[in-house]
Amino acid sequence: MGLGGRPWQPSGPHPHVRPASVGEPDRPHPGRCRGYREKRNAALRRFAEGIVEEVKSSGVERALEPMSPADRKVIHDTVNEIDGVETRSDGMEPSRYVVIAPA
């Protein structure tokens, strides 16, 4: 008996359905879309560097918008390489955010 309970319907998996883990050779996996993560990280680094200049010139800390843990890590790593400023994460998930402050 088949999937629909009818003897003329095929049994087993539907012929046009395949597991999500089976990729196609000519199409990238959705999670690796043409260097998305690398581009995102580069944009976050540029953003963080701009905020650092703001914080250094004003002497006032700046709270960023809530972001994902991966994005927060990029911000922390970037800012921690620069003298004169420091970072901390505040808030509760999913609204956790980074604060960049003068050291």
Stockholm file with secondary structure:
# STOCKHOLM 1.0

chainA/1-103         MGLGGRPWQPSGPHPHVRPASVGEPDRPHPGRCRGYREKRNAALRRFAEGIVEEVKSSGVERALEPMSPADRKVIHDTVNEIDGVETRSDGMEPSRYVVIAPA
#=GR chainA/1-103 SS CCTTSCTTSCCSSCTTCCCTTCCCTTSCCGGGCTTHHHHHHHHHHHHHHHHHHHHHHHCCCEECCCCCHHHHHHHHHHHHTSTTEEEEEESCTTSCEEEEEEC
#=GC SS_cons         CCTTSCTTSCCSSCTTCCCTTCCCTTSCCGGGCTTHHHHHHHHHHHHHHHHHHHHHHHCCCEECCCCCHHHHHHHHHHHHTSTTEEEEEESCTTSCEEEEEEC
//
